[in-house]
Amino acid sequence: MTVQFDAATLRYNDAGLVPAIAQDVHSGEVLMMAWMNAEAVRQTLETGRVTYWSRSRNAFWIKGETSGNVQELVSLRVDCDRDCLLMQVRQKGPACHTGRRTCFYTEVQDGVEVVLMEPE
């Protein structure tokens, strides 16, 4: 079954945002989670460059626009409740603003948070 995608049919929170998870298309590694509004979803699909909504800057944020660590969209998936997105991306450079490959670089082990990777 196929239907025309309409970003307006997504279930946004009270701020008009939906969580968007970026996953490396080759390794399957979860790189990061950020927020998108309907316009960011539209721009991402139109350009192929992942565009988020920055809550701190209250502005669009095209991943890699200033850092060069670009996320190229390969596919966009919508979860069953239509309230979360999964994007498979080609990541160029680190995804995390800390310089690490992924934002999920710590793990809780026996109640202790352990750093799993250093910045690239």
Secondary structure, DSSP 8 states (H G I E B T S, - for coil): ------GGGS---TTS-EEEEEEETTT--EEEEEEE-HHHHHHHHHHSB-EEEETTTTEEEETTTTTS--EEEEEEEE-TTSS-EEEEEEE-S-SSTTSSS-S--EEEETTEEEE-----
